[in-house]
Amino acid sequence: MTGGERASAACFAAFAFLIALSFAGCQPTTTTTNTATTNANAANVNATNMNAANANATNSNVANAAASVPDTQPVTLAVLDALFADESFARDLKSKLSLTDEQIAQLRRVAQEERAGLREANASEGTTQGATARATEKIRGVVGADKADQVLSFARERWASGGAEGGSSTAMTATTDHPNAVPTDTRVVINAPAFRMDVFEQGRLVKSYKVGIGYPEFPLPAGMRKASQIIFNPEWTPPDEPWVEAGKSKVKVGEKVPAGSKLNPLGPLKIPIGLPSLIHGGKSPARLGEFASHGCVGLTDSLVEDFALELAQLSGTQLTAEDEQNYAKNKTETKAVKLAQPVAVELRYETIVATDDGVLHIYRDVYDRGTNTEQNLRRVLEAHGVSFDQLDEQTRARLLDALKQMARDALGNPAEGGGTAVMNSNAKGANKNDANKNDAAPNNNASGAHVTRNVKGQKGIAIPVPQLQGKGYPVPVGDAFKNDQQNQQQKAGGTKKGKRR
């Protein structure tokens, strides 16, 4: 098993944020077999060449990708421990930062001690700020202040890009510099607070999906990733994380759960998008638009099959609904389809989004990043050529009131950017009976703490701003986003796919 396959996940929080971003159904640990033929047929040659040219153009921007990683992206000791699961990380610390073997070994040790502490100690509430401060102090104690800054910067870049497997191959205008940026190339864009995933083909939005996202305790990262393969009938190896054998879980750490098993939370297929995340099925319709995983993007089985066909078409890869049906006939046989060209996947965290129908959407700050501020609101409006001060008084008042209402975390606490953990809380407002039965992760971890399954209260507010008409991010396209439950019910003998509209 490779380092990337063994990699465990990292958490944003303090003491209690388990390092499980690679988790119950969210860990690319499977060795796949029987790679399917993926060369595009003659009819797809032009599309393939177009995607190849696009991939080559974006690959040339790899060096610029690091510049888009915000300095505020937190690096905790848990994150560091997860990164060390990929052996190339240690090698790069030595070759690129000139750390000694002894220093690297000490960094490993302090990161592992943090992980052991998560397993052994009683969970307690904490913040991302506290966790990052502790990490900085420990790292400085090992390598000194100057080198610590380099280590943190390098770790931040590696974590944002997803590491060696599924790492960034593209770079576009960073969302921190250009809010609600509309891609001009071919890529998938996922905005966690909106519970939305969009498929862009040569700058045109062709389909939107409502998705489930990582629990606040196991949030989705932000940054550029890529999808290189689709794995049908994936096996699942439970990671060595505290929550795996907690509660009434029927799985054991390291014991492979076969494809097709009721205990396998991945559904019919998974798409690795870099450590520690996947896009996968296995979710009930009720979990779309909710928290649904330990750090992955979740879809229903029918929607993930539909998305796989979209992804194959974007990459110039030959894959049909009939192919998917054939794979489904033998659920115990894992097959990997390598994409003819990797497809960029951009993970965003934008709580203020202007759409081209003249509406400003303000979403709940579900990961407590402190993004719903007047300063950020003004920045988003100005990016689309609209001045907050020139809006009428009633609209300004409505926008500020919406900001205040949405500047709260998933439990309704004020969101001030600390990434507050909720590990010992009872997750008030969460419906424990609304659990996804296909998700192998229990509702509690080894310390008896609960994940936050639902957002308490309203998730978003939409306010018309006529000055935004024709500007901003495109509104959702396709029924998959608007009518996902109906889409699930209409599944009959496999996903059908027509030509692009």
ABEGO torsion letter per residue (X at the ends): XBAAAABBBBBABBAABBAAAABBGABBABBBBGBBBABBBAAAAAAAAAAAAAAAAAAAAAAAAAAABBAABBBBAAAAAAAAABAAAAAAAAAAAGBBAAAAAAAAAAAAAAAAAAAABBBBBBBAAAAAAAAAAAAAAAAEAAAAAAAAAAAAAAAAAGEABGBBABBBBBAAABBGBBBABBBBBBBAAAGBBBBBBGGBBABBBBBBBBBAABBBBBEBBBBABBBBGBBBBBBBBAAAABEABABBBGBBBBBGBAABAAEABBBBAEOABBBBBGBBAAABGBBABBGBBBBBAAAAAAAAAAAAAAAGBBBBAAAAAAAAABAABBBBBBBABBBBBBBBBBABBBBAAGBBBBBBBAAGAGABBAAAAAAAAAAAGBBAAABBAAAAAAAAAAAAAABBBAAGBBBAGAGBBAAABAGBGBBAAABBAABABBABBAAGBBBBABBBEBABBBBBBAAABGBEBBBBBEAAAABAAAAAAABBGEBBBBBBX
